[in-house]
């Protein structure tokens, strides 16, 4: 692995890992801050994974700024930056790992194979970094669930740490894609967090989500569902950890968000 560091690496039994695709924002930096609480050795990878892009144009347009991202990550507390090439990660045609049946739900409906690509690259990254802890944000909640499930089922010796979703002051969930929204698009996108906050205080969160999102100007709803965090099945009256997950389009940009809901009895 190539190394850029503002301090020498020390021998340590623990190693925290923050995998990213670059275009770092405050949400990513919060993952690095959290990683420092688990280890003094924090590796941040920057790799735009081609296997999780269904559209070649999206892959080509994905923002890349290795120097800027590396500087930001080191300032946030990373001790090592690893920016491998595609050939380094996939020296030959990769064997695709199945993310399981839940990968075909929600995000998987419109992005077939996406989560298989995510799990495949995480497997490759883990093999190289050998972390004791890996930090993933709750922003991509289905991804987080599937990675936890895969690690548990395969008995991979790494602890997956969930990092809270970070919001901007106006409530919009931080995302590398937000820069593509434009002023009007950003205004239209605020309906997502408004709907989630309203649902979180509602006795019928599913209905509240749909009331807010189904006819919101400038927003095209893909899905809005309240699921059980532990199973990813639809929440029921007995669910102890309900969470709303939302996806939709604003100004040609696909946005994801989620929020814990209150338990209703």
LUMVEX-112856 format. One record per residue (C-alpha): residue in three letters; y, z, x. Coordinates in pm, 1 decimal, padded with zeros to 6 digits. Last residue first. Example, Ala and Ser with C-alpha at 12.3 -4.5 7.8 and 13.67 -1.06 7.14 Angstrom:
BEGIN
DRENBA   residu      north         up       east
DRENBA      SER   -00106.0    00714.0    01367.0
DRENBA      ALA   -00450.0    00780.0    01230.0
//
This chain:
BEGIN
DRENBA   residu      north         up       east
DRENBA      UNK   -00002.0    02076.7   -04738.6
DRENBA      UNK    00240.4    01879.8   -04524.9
DRENBA      UNK    00239.6    01879.5   -04146.9
DRENBA      UNK    00569.7    01753.1   -04011.2
DRENBA      UNK    00587.9    01413.9   -03847.2
DRENBA      UNK    00585.0    01336.1   -03475.9
DRENBA      UNK    00783.0    01029.0   -03381.4
DRENBA      UNK    00722.9    00668.0   -03288.0
DRENBA      UNK    00907.1    00359.9   -03167.9
DRENBA      UNK    00837.3    00001.3   -03071.9
DRENBA      UNK    01073.6   -00296.9   -03053.7
DRENBA      UNK    01006.9   -00671.1   -03038.2
DRENBA      UNK    01317.0   -00870.9   -02950.4
DRENBA      UNK    01403.5   -01192.0   -03136.6
DRENBA      UNK    01730.2   -01050.2   -03268.9
DRENBA      UNK    01549.7   -00742.2   -03397.6
DRENBA      UNK    01175.1   -00744.1   -03452.2
DRENBA      UNK    00938.6   -00472.7   -03564.5
DRENBA      UNK    00710.3   -00188.5   -03467.5
DRENBA      UNK    00673.9    00162.4   -03604.6
DRENBA      UNK    00440.5    00457.9   -03544.5
DRENBA      UNK    00468.3    00780.5   -03743.0
DRENBA      UNK    00278.8    01078.9   -03610.4
DRENBA      UNK    00062.5    01334.7   -03790.4
DRENBA      UNK   -00095.4    01611.1   -03582.6
DRENBA      UNK   -00287.3    01854.6   -03804.1
DRENBA      UNK   -00415.1    01596.6   -04051.4
DRENBA      UNK   -00568.6    01762.8   -04359.3
DRENBA      UNK   -00343.1    01585.2   -04609.9
DRENBA      UNK   -00437.9    01253.8   -04452.4
DRENBA      UNK   -00306.9    01052.0   -04158.7
DRENBA      UNK   -00434.1    00699.6   -04105.0
DRENBA      UNK   -00679.6    00688.8   -03818.1
DRENBA      UNK   -00547.5    00701.6   -03463.1
DRENBA      UNK   -00805.0    00976.1   -03391.8
DRENBA      UNK   -00616.4    01262.2   -03225.6
DRENBA      UNK   -00262.9    01153.3   -03312.3
DRENBA      UNK   -00350.9    01112.3   -03681.8
DRENBA      UNK   -00149.2    00819.9   -03813.2
DRENBA      UNK    00160.1    00757.6   -04022.6
DRENBA      UNK    00222.6    00384.8   -04046.2
DRENBA      UNK    00502.6    00133.0   -04013.2
DRENBA      UNK    00411.2   -00223.3   -03925.6
DRENBA      UNK    00573.9   -00555.1   -03839.0
DRENBA      UNK    00909.4   -00501.3   -04002.4
DRENBA      UNK    01182.3   -00759.0   -03952.8
DRENBA      UNK    01522.4   -00598.8   -03886.3
DRENBA      UNK    01863.7   -00764.4   -03917.0
DRENBA      UNK    01926.5   -00616.1   -04259.0
DRENBA      UNK    01678.9   -00340.1   -04354.8
DRENBA      UNK    01453.3   -00443.9   -04644.2
DRENBA      UNK    01117.5   -00291.3   -04552.3
DRENBA      UNK    01256.6   -00040.6   -04303.5
DRENBA      UNK    01425.0    00244.3   -04488.4
DRENBA      UNK    01209.1    00258.5   -04799.1
DRENBA      UNK    00899.7    00180.4   -04593.1
DRENBA      UNK    00957.2    00476.1   -04364.6
DRENBA      UNK    01027.3    00706.7   -04657.5
DRENBA      UNK    00707.3    00604.8   -04833.3
DRENBA      UNK    00500.4    00685.7   -04526.1
DRENBA      UNK    00687.8    01011.4   -04463.6
DRENBA      UNK    00616.5    01161.8   -04805.2
DRENBA      UNK    00722.0    01527.2   -04777.9
DRENBA      UNK    01021.1    01407.5   -04577.8
DRENBA      UNK    01185.6    01569.5   -04275.1
DRENBA      UNK    01010.0    01351.6   -04018.4
DRENBA      UNK    01050.6    01048.9   -04245.6
DRENBA      UNK    01430.1    01072.1   -04223.9
DRENBA      UNK    01415.8    01100.7   -03845.0
DRENBA      UNK    01181.5    00802.4   -03830.3
DRENBA      UNK    01392.1    00586.0   -04060.8
DRENBA      UNK    01709.4    00658.6   -03865.8
DRENBA      UNK    01522.1    00582.9   -03542.8
DRENBA      UNK    01425.3    00239.4   -03672.0
DRENBA      UNK    01754.7    00165.1   -03848.4
DRENBA      UNK    01924.6    00183.6   -03508.1
DRENBA      UNK    01790.2   -00163.5   -03428.2
DRENBA      UNK    02059.5   -00334.3   -03638.1
DRENBA      UNK    02334.3   -00186.6   -03420.4
DRENBA      UNK    02151.4   -00293.7   -03106.9
DRENBA      UNK    02111.4   -00640.5   -03247.2
DRENBA      UNK    02481.9   -00662.8   -03324.4
DRENBA      UNK    02580.4   -00565.1   -02969.1
DRENBA      UNK    02318.6   -00775.5   -02790.2
DRENBA      UNK    01947.0   -00705.1   -02812.8
DRENBA      UNK    01830.0   -00832.1   -02473.0
DRENBA      UNK    01933.0   -00515.2   -02287.3
DRENBA      UNK    01707.7   -00318.3   -02521.4
DRENBA      UNK    01396.7   -00478.7   -02373.8
DRENBA      UNK    01365.0   -00233.6   -02085.5
DRENBA      UNK    01323.9    00033.6   -02350.6
DRENBA      UNK    01492.5    00360.9   -02440.6
DRENBA      UNK    01434.6    00466.4   -02800.7
DRENBA      UNK    01755.3    00422.6   -03000.6
DRENBA      UNK    01896.2    00754.0   -03123.5
DRENBA      UNK    02268.3    00686.8   -03066.6
DRENBA      UNK    02271.3    00905.5   -02754.1
DRENBA      UNK    01982.5    00707.7   -02606.4
DRENBA      UNK    01631.1    00828.5   -02668.3
DRENBA      UNK    01352.6    00940.7   -02434.9
DRENBA      UNK    00988.9    00956.5   -02548.5
DRENBA      UNK    00813.3    01264.7   -02416.3
DRENBA      UNK    00571.8    01232.2   -02121.2
DRENBA      UNK    00197.0    01255.9   -02177.3
DRENBA      UNK   -00003.5    01345.3   -01865.4
DRENBA      UNK   -00338.8    01179.6   -01804.5
DRENBA      UNK   -00555.0    01387.5   -01570.6
DRENBA      UNK   -00757.1    01178.1   -01327.3
DRENBA      UNK   -01126.6    01195.9   -01241.9
DRENBA      UNK   -01247.6    00903.7   -01456.6
DRENBA      UNK   -01512.8    01027.7   -01697.8
DRENBA      UNK   -01557.7    00678.5   -01843.8
DRENBA      UNK   -01518.7    00807.4   -02200.2
DRENBA      UNK   -01232.3    01043.8   -02114.6
DRENBA      UNK   -01040.8    00790.7   -01904.1
DRENBA      UNK   -01083.9    00523.6   -02173.9
DRENBA      UNK   -00969.9    00756.4   -02454.0
DRENBA      UNK   -00664.4    00871.3   -02259.3
DRENBA      UNK   -00577.3    00508.1   -02182.1
DRENBA      UNK   -00622.5    00413.9   -02547.2
DRENBA      UNK   -00399.5    00694.6   -02675.7
DRENBA      UNK   -00123.5    00619.6   -02424.5
DRENBA      UNK   -00130.7    00250.1   -02514.3
DRENBA      UNK   -00110.4    00337.7   -02882.9
DRENBA      UNK    00187.4    00563.9   -02810.0
DRENBA      UNK    00396.0    00322.2   -02610.0
DRENBA      UNK    00704.6    00549.7   -02611.7
DRENBA      UNK    00479.2    00848.0   -02545.4
DRENBA      UNK    00527.8    00786.7   -02175.3
DRENBA      UNK    00247.6    00775.3   -01920.6
DRENBA      UNK    00204.0    01002.0   -01618.2
DRENBA      UNK   -00105.5    00989.1   -01398.7
DRENBA      UNK   -00246.0    01299.3   -01228.5
DRENBA      UNK   -00511.0    01336.8   -00956.7
DRENBA      UNK   -00426.3    00992.6   -00826.3
DRENBA      UNK   -00664.3    00758.3   -00641.6
DRENBA      UNK   -00390.9    00500.8   -00563.9
DRENBA      UNK   -00611.8    00195.1   -00511.7
DRENBA      UNK   -00883.4    00255.2   -00771.7
DRENBA      UNK   -00625.0    00393.9   -01015.0
DRENBA      UNK   -00424.8    00072.4   -00991.3
DRENBA      UNK   -00727.3   -00147.3   -01060.3
DRENBA      UNK   -00831.1    00064.6   -01360.7
DRENBA      UNK   -00472.5    00063.1   -01488.5
DRENBA      UNK   -00477.3   -00316.6   -01458.5
DRENBA      UNK   -00789.7   -00351.8   -01672.8
DRENBA      UNK   -00671.9   -00093.0   -01925.9
DRENBA      UNK   -00347.1   -00282.5   -01981.8
DRENBA      UNK   -00513.8   -00623.0   -02000.5
DRENBA      UNK   -00761.7   -00496.3   -02258.7
DRENBA      UNK   -00458.6   -00353.0   -02437.9
DRENBA      UNK   -00297.2   -00694.1   -02471.4
DRENBA      UNK   -00614.0   -00883.0   -02566.4
DRENBA      UNK   -00479.4   -00981.1   -02904.6
DRENBA      UNK   -00106.2   -00909.3   -02938.2
DRENBA      UNK   -00022.7   -00958.5   -03306.0
DRENBA      UNK   -00305.1   -00746.4   -03444.3
DRENBA      UNK   -00339.0   -00542.5   -03125.2
DRENBA      UNK   -00008.4   -00369.2   -03174.7
DRENBA      UNK   -00136.9   -00222.6   -03503.0
DRENBA      UNK   -00517.6   -00232.0   -03469.2
DRENBA      UNK   -00733.3   -00439.0   -03231.4
DRENBA      UNK   -00702.3   -00184.0   -02949.0
DRENBA      UNK   -00861.5    00072.7   -03180.8
DRENBA      UNK   -01191.2   -00113.0   -03132.9
DRENBA      UNK   -01220.8   -00047.5   -02759.4
DRENBA      UNK   -00996.3   -00106.3   -02455.4
DRENBA      UNK   -01241.2   -00362.8   -02321.6
DRENBA      UNK   -01224.0   -00416.4   -01947.1
DRENBA      UNK   -01160.8   -00771.2   -01824.6
DRENBA      UNK   -01348.8   -00869.5   -01510.6
DRENBA      UNK   -01078.4   -01009.2   -01290.9
DRENBA      UNK   -01079.7   -01361.6   -01143.9
DRENBA      UNK   -01040.9   -01297.8   -00774.7
DRENBA      UNK   -00794.1   -01115.5   -00551.8
DRENBA      UNK   -00650.8   -00954.8   -00868.6
DRENBA      UNK   -00437.7   -00659.1   -00761.9
DRENBA      UNK   -00344.5   -00797.4   -00420.8
DRENBA      UNK   -00328.3   -01153.6   -00551.2
DRENBA      UNK   -00079.4   -01044.2   -00819.2
DRENBA      UNK    00139.6   -00891.3   -00550.1
DRENBA      UNK    00172.6   -00517.8   -00497.5
DRENBA      UNK    00493.8   -00315.7   -00532.0
DRENBA      UNK    00405.1    00036.3   -00421.8
DRENBA      UNK    00687.5    00285.9   -00389.8
DRENBA      UNK    00613.7    00620.4   -00227.4
DRENBA      UNK    00780.1    00962.0   -00235.8
DRENBA      UNK    00923.0    00928.7   -00585.7
DRENBA      UNK    01183.0    01192.1   -00672.8
DRENBA      UNK    01442.5    01034.8   -00901.5
DRENBA      UNK    01636.5    00897.8   -00602.8
DRENBA      UNK    01318.8    00728.8   -00481.7
DRENBA      UNK    01266.6    00568.9   -00822.8
DRENBA      UNK    01625.3    00443.9   -00845.0
DRENBA      UNK    01612.4    00290.7   -00497.4
DRENBA      UNK    01280.0    00122.7   -00568.9
DRENBA      UNK    01403.8   -00017.0   -00900.3
DRENBA      UNK    01713.6   -00164.4   -00739.2
DRENBA      UNK    01518.7   -00322.1   -00453.7
DRENBA      UNK    01234.4   -00448.7   -00672.1
DRENBA      UNK    01460.1   -00604.0   -00936.4
DRENBA      UNK    01248.2   -00807.3   -01178.0
DRENBA      UNK    01328.2   -00869.0   -01542.1
DRENBA      UNK    01048.7   -01024.3   -01754.3
DRENBA      UNK    01150.2   -01382.2   -01828.9
DRENBA      UNK    00844.9   -01547.1   -01670.2
DRENBA      UNK    00604.0   -01309.1   -01843.5
DRENBA      UNK    00774.7   -01360.7   -02178.3
DRENBA      UNK    00754.7   -01738.3   -02128.3
DRENBA      UNK    00380.9   -01712.5   -02054.0
DRENBA      UNK    00325.7   -01555.9   -02399.2
DRENBA      UNK    00022.0   -01328.5   -02442.3
DRENBA      UNK    00137.4   -01095.8   -02168.1
DRENBA      UNK   -00092.3   -00804.2   -02083.3
DRENBA      UNK   -00297.5   -00986.9   -01819.6
DRENBA      UNK    00011.5   -01092.1   -01623.1
DRENBA      UNK    00081.9   -00736.6   -01506.0
DRENBA      UNK    00434.9   -00698.8   -01375.5
DRENBA      UNK    00377.9   -00451.0   -01093.1
DRENBA      UNK    00602.0   -00171.5   -00973.0
DRENBA      UNK    00396.9    00130.2   -00870.5
DRENBA      UNK    00542.8    00477.7   -00832.0
DRENBA      UNK    00354.7    00727.1   -00613.4
DRENBA      UNK    00454.4    01093.5   -00626.2
DRENBA      UNK    00328.4    01335.4   -00359.3
DRENBA      UNK    00494.7    01673.3   -00415.1
DRENBA      UNK    00259.5    01713.0   -00709.6
DRENBA      UNK    00240.9    01819.9   -01073.3
DRENBA      UNK    00605.4    01911.5   -01140.0
DRENBA      UNK    00714.4    01604.7   -00943.3
DRENBA      UNK    00540.6    01384.8   -01200.7
DRENBA      UNK    00778.8    01510.5   -01468.5
DRENBA      UNK    01078.5    01386.3   -01270.9
DRENBA      UNK    00901.6    01054.2   -01218.9
DRENBA      UNK    00836.0    01021.9   -01591.2
DRENBA      UNK    01201.1    01106.2   -01661.1
DRENBA      UNK    01297.0    00819.4   -01429.4
DRENBA      UNK    01098.6    00580.7   -01646.8
DRENBA      UNK    01289.5    00689.5   -01956.8
DRENBA      UNK    01620.8    00669.3   -01771.7
DRENBA      UNK    01565.4    00300.7   -01702.2
DRENBA      UNK    01344.0    00101.6   -01466.1
DRENBA      UNK    01315.1   -00275.4   -01495.9
DRENBA      UNK    00984.9   -00228.3   -01309.7
DRENBA      UNK    00639.0   -00285.2   -01453.3
DRENBA      UNK    00553.8    00082.3   -01412.9
DRENBA      UNK    00266.0    00306.6   -01301.4
DRENBA      UNK    00369.0    00668.7   -01233.5
DRENBA      UNK    00114.0    00847.1   -01015.8
DRENBA      UNK    00089.1    01211.5   -00913.9
DRENBA      UNK   -00116.9    01306.0   -00609.8
DRENBA      UNK   -00282.4    01641.6   -00554.5
DRENBA      UNK   -00479.3    01752.9   -00249.7
DRENBA      UNK   -00175.4    01727.5   -00028.4
DRENBA      UNK   -00124.0    01600.6    00323.6
DRENBA      UNK    00243.7    01533.7    00360.3
DRENBA      UNK    00418.1    01202.7    00320.3
DRENBA      UNK    00737.5    01176.9    00521.2
DRENBA      UNK    01061.4    01175.3    00330.4
DRENBA      UNK    01293.8    00914.0    00185.1
DRENBA      UNK    01006.0    00675.2    00134.8
DRENBA      UNK    00924.7    00308.3    00112.5
DRENBA      UNK    00556.2    00238.9    00157.1
DRENBA      UNK    00348.4   -00074.6    00120.8
DRENBA      UNK    00000.0    00000.0    00000.0
//
